[in-house]
Amino acid sequence: MFNPSRDQARQLFFDTWRKYRQREILSGMEDMALEVILLHPEYQAILADEDRYRDKDYLPEMGDTNPFLHMSMHVAIKEQLSIDQPVGIRERFERLLKKTGSEHDAMHQIMECLAEMIWQAQRSQSAPDATIYFDCLDRRGN
C-alpha cells in the first residue's frame, strides 16, 4: 500500500509528469499516477511548474481545491479497486460505473464517500470505518 508523506505524494506527481513529457520509462506507481494526471488536464500546468507549486498550501476556506489531494485520492481508490480492499469495493464501483456510465464519474462518487469516512474518523478520533464508506457508496449506487 502506498502511504506517502505530503512531499512524497507531490513529488510522485511532479516526477511522473516530467518523465512522461520527456518520454522516460515510468514505474508501476507512476503509470497509475499518469492515468490520473491525464484525466485532469486542469492540473497539468501545476505539475509543469514544480518550483512554484511544490509547497503551495490549498485552503478550502479560500475556495481552493488541492490538486495533489484530489489526484492522490484517485490513486488510493485505484489501489483499493486493484486488490478489492476493503472487500466489496470493486462490486460497489461496478454498480456506480453502471449507474454513471463513466469511470471517472464513478471514481468521484467513491472519492466523496472516502472523504466522508476519513472526515468521520478524524472527527471522532477513531480508525476509518468501512461501514461508513460502504453505506455512503450503497446509497449512491442504488
GUBAGU-207932 format. One line per field, with one value per residue (C-alpha): residue in one letter; x negated, y negated, z negated. Coordinates in nm, 2 decimals. Layout:
# GUBAGU-207932
r	c(a ...)
east	c(X ...)
north	c(Y ...)
up	c(Z ...)
This chain:
# GUBAGU-207932
r	c(m f n p s r d q a r q l f f d t w r k y r q r e i l s g m e d m a l e v i l l h p e y q a i l a d e d r y r d k d y l p e m g d t n p f l h m s m h v a i k e q l s i d q p v g i r e r f e r l l k k t g s e h d a m h q i m e c l a e m i w q a q r s q s a p d a t i y f d c l d r r g n)
east	c(0.00 -0.13 -0.12 -0.34 -0.40 -0.26 -0.60 -0.64 -0.29 -0.35 -0.69 -0.54 -0.31 -0.58 -0.82 -0.56 -0.46 -0.82 -0.92 -0.61 -0.68 -1.05 -0.93 -1.11 -1.01 -0.76 -0.73 -0.41 -0.30 -0.40 -0.18 0.11 0.04 0.01 0.36 0.49 0.29 0.42 0.78 0.71 0.57 0.65 0.37 0.10 -0.03 -0.07 -0.27 -0.49 -0.59 -0.73 -0.92 -0.60 -0.36 -0.58 -0.50 -0.18 0.10 0.45 0.71 1.07 1.19 1.04 1.23 0.91 0.92 0.60 0.50 0.25 0.50 0.75 0.51 0.38 0.74 0.78 0.46 0.57 0.91 0.73 0.52 0.83 1.00 0.70 0.70 1.07 0.98 1.19 1.36 1.66 1.53 1.49 1.85 1.97 1.76 1.91 2.26 2.16 2.00 2.32 2.52 2.30 2.17 1.83 1.53 1.42 1.76 1.78 1.44 1.56 1.86 1.63 1.39 1.68 1.76 1.39 1.36 1.67 1.53 1.20 1.37 1.58 1.27 1.09 1.39 1.44 1.06 1.11 1.00 1.16 1.48 1.56 1.92 1.95 1.77 1.99 2.32 2.24 2.15 2.46 2.68 2.52 2.52 2.89)
north	c(0.00 -0.34 -0.57 -0.87 -1.20 -1.52 -1.59 -1.24 -1.24 -1.57 -1.46 -1.14 -1.36 -1.61 -1.34 -1.14 -1.44 -1.53 -1.18 -1.14 -1.46 -1.36 -1.01 -0.83 -0.49 -0.50 -0.27 -0.09 -0.36 -0.63 -0.46 -0.47 -0.84 -0.92 -0.78 -1.02 -1.31 -1.26 -1.26 -1.61 -1.84 -2.13 -2.02 -1.97 -2.33 -2.30 -1.98 -2.15 -2.42 -2.23 -2.53 -2.73 -2.46 -2.22 -2.39 -2.57 -2.54 -2.49 -2.63 -2.51 -2.83 -3.02 -2.80 -2.62 -2.26 -2.08 -1.91 -1.68 -1.56 -1.50 -1.31 -1.11 -1.00 -0.88 -0.67 -0.54 -0.43 -0.27 -0.07 0.03 0.15 0.34 0.56 0.53 0.39 0.32 0.63 0.53 0.20 0.34 0.46 0.12 -0.05 0.16 0.06 -0.31 -0.26 -0.11 -0.40 -0.69 -0.54 -0.70 -0.55 -0.90 -0.99 -0.67 -0.73 -1.08 -0.92 -0.69 -0.98 -1.17 -0.86 -0.80 -1.17 -1.13 -0.82 -0.99 -1.31 -1.10 -0.91 -1.24 -1.39 -1.10 -1.04 -0.68 -0.44 -0.47 -0.26 -0.08 -0.06 -0.44 -0.41 -0.13 -0.28 -0.60 -0.40 -0.19 -0.50 -0.63 -0.30 -0.23)
up	c(0.00 0.10 -0.21 -0.12 -0.31 -0.16 0.00 0.14 0.29 0.46 0.58 0.74 0.95 1.04 1.14 1.33 1.53 1.61 1.70 1.92 2.11 2.15 2.27 1.99 1.85 1.57 1.27 1.19 0.94 1.19 1.45 1.21 1.13 1.50 1.57 1.31 1.44 1.79 1.66 1.51 1.78 1.55 1.32 1.58 1.58 1.20 1.24 1.51 1.25 0.96 0.81 0.78 0.66 0.45 0.12 0.20 -0.06 0.07 -0.18 -0.15 -0.32 -0.03 0.21 0.32 0.44 0.36 0.69 0.51 0.26 0.54 0.75 0.45 0.37 0.72 0.68 0.34 0.49 0.79 0.54 0.35 0.67 0.78 0.47 0.38 0.04 -0.16 -0.03 0.17 0.31 0.66 0.66 0.55 0.81 1.08 0.96 0.97 1.31 1.45 1.30 1.41 1.74 1.67 1.49 1.39 1.25 1.06 0.91 0.80 0.63 0.44 0.36 0.19 -0.02 -0.11 -0.21 -0.43 -0.60 -0.67 -0.80 -1.03 -1.16 -1.22 -1.39 -1.63 -1.66 -1.56 -1.29 -0.95 -0.94 -0.62 -0.72 -0.68 -0.35 -0.22 -0.35 -0.15 0.16 0.13 0.11 0.43 0.61 0.57)
